Amino acid sequence: NTYTHTYTPKANLWQEQSRNRLTVFLENLLMHCFWYPKELYVQDKMTQQLTRVNQLVRRWVGKDKLSRPVAKQMLSGEIAKLNELIESKFKKSFTLPLNPTFRSSQLLADKCSFFGSAQVPLRLACKSVDTYSDDLSVIFKAGDDLRQDILTLQIMSIMDQASLWLYSGKDLRLRIYEVVATGKDTGFIELVTNSETVNSFSVKMGGWFDGPQDVTTHFRYLLQHNHDNLYSLLSAQDRFIRSCAGCVIASWVLGIGDRHPDNYMIHQTDIDFGHFLGNFKFKTIVDFKKLGIHYRVDLKRELSPFVFLPAMKYAIKIHSKDQSQLQNDPSFMVKTVEYPQDFSDPLAEPNDMDNVNYQEFIDNCRVAYNVVRKRDRLFFTLLRLMIPSQMPELLREVDIDYMKKMLHLEIERDEEIKQLVEKEERENKKDTKYKKEN
């Protein structure tokens, strides 16, 4: 659409090698869409104001060390100023690049907040001019190159929706959300509704200390939201198994970093792609400076190529002892959100491959991995085409080598691929960091 054709080149204007060409393109676009410049002007001014507010909030919670309630109250004051600007300068309404068909009359100050991650992105709630329309919630982020997020999501979309995994007969039920980069290190992200981060529901289920280490949290969360009958619970578990496999393979081959419980959601989705192609984060554990000598030790934060928590395996392996019960009584009631007595105990099964659900999970991973391997040239070509964009972690062709290494193109036999997938899953267990975070 017109907005995509505008903001994609606009987000790359800062690059000298393409600035002249993109400027001419944008000039011609604006000349031939006579209604568009006014709308774009309002969106650009809104983006500038939101960038200013984001910088203020980042300073409040960072340098000034204000408490979250105080910072949120001050944010409400800034949102009120924005609403006054909308009323006086923007003809009482505006649209956002992420969803230009949604016209908003104001920002809802009481529903606006911010996230606790490094760049402190803003959570915005927009009131519709249409009385009968729902509000729109989006995320505004400044400080990260969102073009990298867009590229990662586009590649995942090709894997999932563009007939690769679906054509092979595997619907892995990934939820691909929208991201729009509006300039250098600024943009909007779709807020995934009806979902919750792994850290959030783990804490709710078991408390701050025990929750993240409790292997039953994922299954109990599925049970809590699908307790009407056994059929809905098993359907949710099937979707969980499929999406888990999709996330594992996508994270593995793309080398997605900064993976922690606040960056995973159910819907089983990664929500941050600021690091990919094996650019994992490091944590400084020693930083010593004395007499002109600088000694520093950095510890790699991510030791495994993908995240597969013990709680995820538990939710996959648990199954009904008597599957015929579902056929005889589809309305079977699960009357408690605690551990149901008619289900097996996954912890009592020493051999994972004896479990039918786990076999299905491994088979989904194997097929998904093999499909990506067979189309390796497609993905390498797409990444090479993006090198001139000069994203922070895709600057030259050698940056693609991580994906080549993860695809193990030297392996040909299907059985060897299955063994590789199982081996990587076993190696994942050695990453004690994720065991502690669950």
C-alpha positions as CSV (number, residue, x, y, z in Angstrom):
1,N,0.0,0.0,0.0
2,T,0.9,3.7,-0.2
3,Y,2.1,3.8,3.5
4,T,4.5,0.9,3.0
5,H,5.9,2.5,-0.1
6,T,6.4,5.7,1.9
7,Y,7.9,4.5,5.2
8,T,10.2,1.8,3.8
9,P,12.3,4.3,1.8
10,K,11.9,6.9,4.6
11,A,13.5,4.6,7.1
12,N,16.5,4.3,4.8
13,L,17.0,8.0,4.0
14,W,19.9,8.4,6.5
15,Q,22.1,6.2,4.2
16,E,24.2,8.3,1.9
17,Q,24.5,5.7,-0.9
18,S,20.7,5.6,-1.4
19,R,19.5,9.0,-0.2
20,N,19.2,10.7,-3.6
21,R,17.4,7.9,-5.3
22,L,14.9,7.4,-2.4
23,T,14.3,11.2,-2.1
24,V,13.3,11.3,-5.8
25,F,11.0,8.3,-5.3
26,L,9.3,10.0,-2.3
27,E,8.9,13.3,-4.1
28,N,7.2,11.7,-7.1
29,L,4.9,9.6,-4.8
30,L,3.8,12.7,-2.9
31,M,3.3,14.7,-6.1
32,H,0.9,12.1,-7.5
33,C,-1.1,11.4,-4.3
34,F,-2.5,14.9,-3.7
35,W,-4.5,13.8,-0.6
36,Y,-1.6,12.0,1.0
37,P,0.9,14.8,2.1
38,K,-1.4,16.2,4.8
39,E,-2.0,12.7,6.3
40,L,1.8,12.0,6.2
41,Y,2.5,15.4,7.8
42,V,0.3,14.6,10.8
43,Q,1.8,11.1,11.1
44,D,5.3,12.6,11.0
45,K,4.5,15.2,13.6
46,M,3.0,12.5,15.9
47,T,6.1,10.3,15.5
48,Q,8.3,13.3,16.4
49,Q,6.2,14.0,19.5
50,L,6.2,10.3,20.6
51,T,10.0,10.1,20.1
52,R,10.3,13.1,22.5
53,V,8.0,11.5,25.0
54,N,9.9,8.2,24.8
55,Q,13.2,10.0,25.5
56,L,11.6,11.7,28.5
57,V,10.3,8.4,29.9
58,R,13.7,6.7,29.3
59,R,15.4,9.5,31.3
60,W,12.8,9.4,34.1
61,V,13.2,5.6,34.7
62,G,16.9,5.6,33.9
63,K,19.0,8.6,34.9
64,D,16.4,10.1,37.3
65,K,15.5,6.7,38.8
66,L,11.9,7.6,39.3
67,S,9.5,4.9,40.5
68,R,7.2,3.3,37.9
69,P,4.0,4.9,39.3
70,V,5.5,8.4,39.4
71,A,6.9,8.0,35.8
72,K,3.5,6.7,34.6
73,Q,1.8,9.7,36.2
74,M,4.2,12.1,34.4
75,L,3.6,10.1,31.2
76,S,-0.1,10.8,31.5
77,G,0.7,14.5,31.7
78,E,2.6,14.3,28.4
79,I,-0.2,12.3,26.8
80,A,-2.6,15.1,27.8
81,K,-0.3,17.6,26.0
82,L,-0.4,15.4,22.9
83,N,-4.2,15.3,23.0
84,E,-4.2,19.1,23.1
85,L,-2.0,19.2,20.0
86,I,-4.3,16.7,18.2
87,E,-7.3,18.9,19.1
88,S,-5.7,22.2,17.9
89,K,-3.3,21.3,15.1
90,F,-4.4,18.0,13.6
91,K,-8.2,18.7,13.1
92,K,-9.2,16.5,16.0
93,S,-8.1,13.2,14.5
94,F,-5.0,11.3,13.3
95,T,-3.9,7.9,11.9
96,L,-0.9,5.8,12.6
97,P,1.4,4.1,10.0
98,L,0.8,0.7,11.5
99,N,-3.0,0.8,10.8
100,P,-3.8,3.8,8.5
101,T,-7.4,2.7,8.2
102,F,-8.0,3.3,11.9
103,R,-8.7,7.0,12.6
104,S,-8.3,8.0,16.2
105,S,-9.6,11.1,18.0
106,Q,-7.2,11.0,21.0
107,L,-4.8,8.9,23.1
108,L,-6.3,7.4,26.2
109,A,-4.0,8.6,29.0
110,D,-5.2,6.1,31.6
111,K,-4.4,3.1,29.3
112,C,-1.0,4.4,28.1
113,S,2.0,3.0,29.8
114,F,5.6,1.8,29.1
115,F,7.6,-1.4,29.1
116,G,10.6,-2.1,31.3
117,S,13.0,-3.2,28.5
118,A,16.2,-1.3,27.6
119,Q,14.6,1.3,25.2
120,V,11.5,1.7,27.4
121,P,9.0,1.5,24.5
122,L,5.6,3.1,24.9
123,R,2.3,1.3,25.0
124,L,-0.3,3.5,23.4
125,A,-4.1,3.2,23.5
126,C,-5.9,5.1,20.7
127,K,-9.6,6.0,20.9
128,S,-11.5,5.5,17.6
129,V,-13.5,8.4,16.1
130,D,-16.2,5.7,15.4
131,T,-18.3,5.2,18.6
132,Y,-18.9,1.6,17.8
133,S,-15.3,0.7,17.0
134,D,-12.9,-0.8,19.6
135,D,-9.8,1.0,20.8
136,L,-6.5,0.4,19.1
137,S,-3.4,-0.5,21.1
138,V,0.1,-0.2,19.6
139,I,3.7,0.0,20.8
140,F,6.0,2.9,19.9
141,K,9.7,2.2,20.1
142,A,12.7,4.6,19.6
143,G,16.4,3.5,19.9
144,D,16.5,0.2,18.0
145,D,16.7,-0.4,14.2
146,L,13.3,-1.9,13.6
147,R,14.2,-2.8,10.0
148,Q,16.0,-5.8,11.4
149,D,12.8,-6.9,13.2
150,I,10.9,-6.4,9.9
151,L,13.3,-8.6,8.0
152,T,13.2,-11.3,10.6
153,L,9.4,-11.4,10.6
154,Q,9.3,-11.4,6.8
155,I,11.6,-14.4,6.7
156,M,9.5,-16.2,9.3
157,S,6.4,-15.3,7.3
158,I,8.0,-16.9,4.2
159,M,8.8,-20.0,6.2
160,D,5.3,-20.3,7.6
161,Q,2.8,-18.7,5.3
162,A,4.3,-18.5,1.8
163,S,3.6,-22.2,1.1
164,L,6.9,-23.6,2.5
165,W,5.8,-25.2,5.8
166,L,2.1,-25.2,4.7
167,Y,2.9,-26.7,1.4
168,S,4.8,-29.5,3.2
169,G,1.6,-30.3,5.2
170,K,2.7,-28.6,8.4
171,D,0.7,-25.7,9.8
172,L,2.9,-24.6,12.6
173,R,0.4,-21.9,13.7
174,L,2.9,-19.0,14.1
175,R,1.5,-15.5,14.8
176,I,3.3,-13.0,12.7
177,Y,2.7,-9.5,13.9
178,E,3.2,-6.1,12.1
179,V,6.1,-3.7,12.4
180,V,6.6,-0.4,10.6
181,A,9.9,1.5,10.8
182,T,9.1,5.2,10.4
183,G,12.7,6.5,10.5
184,K,16.2,5.9,11.8
185,D,15.7,3.8,14.9
186,T,12.0,4.6,15.4
187,G,8.7,2.8,14.5
188,F,5.5,1.2,15.6
189,I,4.9,-2.5,16.6
190,E,1.6,-4.3,16.7
191,L,0.5,-5.1,20.2
192,V,-0.4,-8.8,20.2
193,T,-3.7,-9.1,22.1
194,N,-5.1,-12.1,24.0
195,S,-1.6,-13.2,24.9
196,E,0.8,-13.1,27.9
197,T,4.5,-13.3,28.4
198,V,6.0,-16.5,29.8
199,N,7.5,-14.6,32.7
200,S,4.1,-12.9,33.5
201,F,2.0,-16.0,33.8
202,S,4.8,-18.1,35.4
203,V,4.9,-15.5,38.3
204,K,1.1,-15.5,38.5
205,M,1.0,-19.3,38.7
206,G,3.8,-19.9,41.2
207,G,5.2,-16.6,42.6
208,W,8.3,-14.6,41.9
209,F,10.8,-17.2,43.1
210,D,9.1,-20.6,42.5
211,G,7.0,-19.7,39.4
212,P,9.8,-19.4,36.8
213,Q,11.2,-22.7,38.0
214,D,8.0,-24.7,38.1
215,V,7.8,-27.0,35.1
216,T,3.9,-27.2,35.3
217,T,3.3,-23.5,34.6
218,H,2.8,-23.7,30.8
219,F,0.3,-26.6,31.0
220,R,-1.6,-25.0,33.9
221,Y,-1.9,-21.8,31.9
222,L,-3.3,-23.8,28.9
223,L,-5.6,-25.6,31.4
224,Q,-6.8,-22.3,33.0
225,H,-7.8,-20.9,29.6
226,N,-9.3,-24.1,28.2
227,H,-11.0,-25.8,31.2
228,D,-14.5,-26.0,29.7
229,N,-13.9,-29.5,28.2
230,L,-11.2,-31.9,27.3
231,Y,-11.5,-31.3,23.6
232,S,-10.7,-27.5,23.8
233,L,-7.7,-28.4,26.1
234,L,-6.3,-30.9,23.7
235,S,-6.8,-28.5,20.8
236,A,-4.9,-25.8,22.6
237,Q,-2.1,-28.3,23.4
238,D,-1.9,-29.3,19.7
239,R,-1.6,-25.6,18.7
240,F,1.1,-25.2,21.4
241,I,3.1,-28.2,20.0
242,R,3.0,-26.9,16.5
243,S,3.9,-23.3,17.3
244,C,6.6,-24.5,19.7
245,A,8.2,-26.4,16.8
246,G,8.0,-23.3,14.5
247,C,9.6,-21.0,17.1
248,V,12.4,-23.5,17.8
249,I,13.3,-23.9,14.2
250,A,13.0,-20.2,13.2
251,S,15.1,-19.2,16.3
252,W,17.7,-21.9,15.6
253,V,18.4,-21.2,11.9
254,L,18.1,-17.4,12.2
255,G,20.2,-17.2,15.4
256,I,17.7,-14.9,17.2
257,G,19.3,-13.5,20.4
258,D,18.1,-11.8,23.6
259,R,15.7,-14.6,24.3
260,H,14.3,-14.4,27.9
261,P,10.9,-15.1,29.4
262,D,9.7,-11.5,28.8
263,N,10.5,-11.9,25.1
264,Y,8.3,-15.0,24.6
265,M,4.5,-15.1,24.7
266,I,1.6,-17.4,24.5
267,H,0.5,-17.1,21.6
268,Q,3.9,-18.9,21.3
269,T,5.6,-16.0,19.7
270,D,9.0,-14.1,19.9
271,I,8.3,-10.4,20.5
272,D,11.7,-8.9,20.0
273,F,14.1,-9.5,17.1
274,G,16.7,-6.9,17.9
275,H,19.5,-9.5,17.6
276,F,19.7,-12.2,14.9
277,L,22.2,-14.2,12.8
278,G,24.0,-15.4,15.9
279,N,24.6,-12.0,17.5
280,F,23.8,-13.1,21.0
281,K,24.1,-10.8,24.0
282,F,27.0,-10.9,26.5
283,K,27.0,-10.0,30.2
284,T,30.1,-8.3,31.7
285,I,31.1,-10.2,34.9
286,V,34.6,-8.6,35.5
287,D,35.6,-5.0,34.5
288,F,38.9,-4.0,36.1
289,K,40.8,-0.8,35.3
290,K,44.0,0.1,37.2
291,L,47.5,1.5,36.3
292,G,46.6,1.8,32.6
293,I,45.5,-1.9,32.4
294,H,41.9,-2.7,31.3
295,Y,40.8,-6.3,32.1
296,R,37.3,-7.3,31.2
297,V,35.5,-10.7,31.1
298,D,32.2,-11.1,29.2
299,L,30.0,-14.1,29.7
300,K,27.8,-15.2,26.8
301,R,24.2,-14.9,27.9
302,E,22.8,-17.5,25.5
303,L,24.6,-20.9,25.2
304,S,21.9,-22.8,23.3
305,P,20.8,-22.0,19.7
306,F,17.1,-21.9,20.7
307,V,14.8,-21.8,23.7
308,F,13.0,-25.0,24.7
309,L,12.2,-24.7,28.4
310,P,11.4,-27.7,30.7
311,A,7.9,-26.2,31.2
312,M,7.4,-26.3,27.4
313,K,8.4,-30.0,27.3
314,Y,6.1,-30.8,30.2
315,A,3.1,-29.1,28.4
316,I,3.9,-31.1,25.3
317,K,4.4,-34.5,26.9
318,I,1.4,-34.5,29.2
319,H,-1.5,-36.5,27.7
320,S,-4.8,-38.2,28.7
321,K,-4.4,-41.7,30.0
322,D,-7.6,-42.7,28.2
323,Q,-7.9,-41.0,24.9
324,S,-11.2,-42.9,24.3
325,Q,-12.7,-40.8,27.0
326,L,-12.6,-37.8,24.6
327,Q,-14.5,-39.7,21.9
328,N,-17.1,-41.1,24.4
329,D,-17.7,-37.8,26.2
330,P,-16.5,-34.7,24.3
331,S,-18.0,-32.4,27.0
332,F,-15.8,-34.0,29.7
333,M,-15.4,-31.3,32.4
334,V,-12.0,-30.4,33.8
335,K,-13.2,-28.9,37.1
336,T,-9.9,-27.5,38.4
337,V,-7.0,-25.6,37.1
338,E,-4.7,-27.8,39.2
339,Y,-3.1,-31.0,38.0
340,P,-5.9,-33.2,36.6
341,Q,-5.9,-36.8,37.8
342,D,-6.8,-38.3,34.4
343,F,-3.6,-37.1,32.8
344,S,-0.2,-38.9,32.8
345,D,2.8,-37.5,34.7
346,P,5.5,-36.5,32.1
347,L,8.2,-36.5,34.8
348,A,7.6,-40.3,35.3
349,E,8.5,-41.0,31.6
350,P,12.3,-41.5,31.4
351,N,12.4,-41.8,27.6
352,D,11.1,-38.8,25.7
353,M,10.7,-40.6,22.5
354,D,8.2,-43.1,24.1
355,N,5.8,-40.1,24.4
356,V,3.4,-39.7,21.4
357,N,3.1,-35.9,21.8
358,Y,6.9,-35.5,22.0
359,Q,7.4,-37.7,18.9
360,E,4.9,-35.3,17.1
361,F,6.9,-32.3,18.3
362,I,10.2,-33.7,17.0
363,D,8.6,-34.7,13.7
364,N,7.3,-31.2,13.3
365,C,10.8,-29.8,14.0
366,R,12.4,-32.2,11.5
367,V,10.0,-31.4,8.7
368,A,10.2,-27.7,9.3
369,Y,14.0,-27.8,9.5
370,N,14.3,-29.9,6.3
371,V,11.9,-27.6,4.3
372,V,14.1,-24.5,5.2
373,R,17.3,-26.5,4.3
374,K,15.8,-27.4,0.8
375,R,15.1,-23.7,0.1
376,D,18.4,-22.4,1.5
377,R,19.2,-20.4,-1.6
378,L,16.0,-18.4,-1.3
379,F,16.9,-17.3,2.2
380,F,20.5,-16.6,1.5
381,T,19.5,-14.5,-1.5
382,L,17.0,-12.5,0.5
383,L,19.6,-11.8,3.2
384,R,22.3,-10.8,0.5
385,L,19.8,-8.4,-1.0
386,M,19.5,-6.6,2.3
387,I,23.2,-6.1,2.9
388,P,23.2,-2.6,1.3
389,S,20.6,-1.6,3.9
390,Q,23.4,-1.7,6.5
391,M,21.5,-3.1,9.4
392,P,23.6,-3.4,12.5
393,E,24.0,-7.2,12.3
394,L,23.8,-7.6,8.5
395,L,26.6,-5.5,7.1
396,R,28.5,-8.0,4.9
397,E,28.1,-11.4,3.4
398,V,30.1,-13.1,6.2
399,D,27.2,-12.3,8.5
400,I,25.1,-14.9,6.7
401,D,27.6,-17.6,7.6
402,Y,25.8,-18.3,10.9
403,M,22.7,-19.4,9.1
404,K,24.7,-21.5,6.7
405,K,26.3,-23.2,9.7
406,M,23.0,-23.8,11.5
407,L,21.4,-25.4,8.4
408,H,24.1,-28.2,8.2
409,L,23.8,-28.5,4.4
410,E,26.4,-31.3,4.4
411,I,23.8,-33.7,5.9
412,E,21.7,-35.4,3.3
413,R,19.9,-38.4,4.9
414,D,16.5,-37.8,6.6
415,E,17.4,-40.0,9.6
416,E,20.6,-38.0,10.2
417,I,18.5,-34.7,10.2
418,K,16.1,-36.2,12.8
419,Q,19.1,-37.3,15.0
420,L,20.5,-33.7,14.7
421,V,17.2,-32.2,15.8
422,E,17.1,-34.6,18.8
423,K,20.8,-33.9,19.6
424,E,20.2,-30.1,19.6
425,E,17.2,-30.5,21.9
426,R,19.3,-32.5,24.4
427,E,22.1,-29.9,24.2
428,N,19.5,-27.3,25.1
429,K,19.1,-28.9,28.5
430,K,22.7,-28.0,29.4
431,D,21.8,-24.3,29.3
432,T,21.2,-23.8,33.0
433,K,20.3,-20.2,32.6
434,Y,17.0,-21.1,31.0
435,K,16.3,-23.8,33.6
436,K,16.5,-21.1,36.3
437,E,14.3,-18.8,34.3
438,N,12.1,-21.7,33.0
